[in-house]
Amino acid sequence: MGMMDAMTPGTALPLLDAPCCVSSGDAAMAPADAEALAKTLKALADPARLRIVSIIAAHDAGATCACDLQEPLGLSQPTVSHHTKVLVDAGILTREKRGTWAYFSLVPGALDSVAAAIAPRP
């Protein structure tokens, strides 16, 4: 029977030797892990916040003053504060008050789950 014959109504499709779904052997992401990763991705899903993380990650001193974020981002202080608060609440940044200024640092390992989720699997 040809392939076209198998596609006509009322005829059965030929069975294949391989199963239709092959498991990769990897366990699916646990619901709690998916929730945590989604929260992190949602916080990063903004160009300004991605740039903030990039600026802080590239800063040699390990902590970046909020005053050093306004000019490169072209954003006002209240807008920078909003974005940094979202990143702190998501566990991506830490905030340290030094006098009247706030300094931000990356939380060690905070982006590991994102990197693991998008890295190619061997």
Secondary structure, DSSP 8 states (H G I E B T S, - for coil): --HHHHTSTT------SS-S----S-----HHHHHHHHHHHHHH-SHHHHHHHHHHHH-TTS-EETHHHHHHHT--HHHHHHHHHHHHHTTSEEEEEETTEEEEEE-TTTTHHHHHHHS---
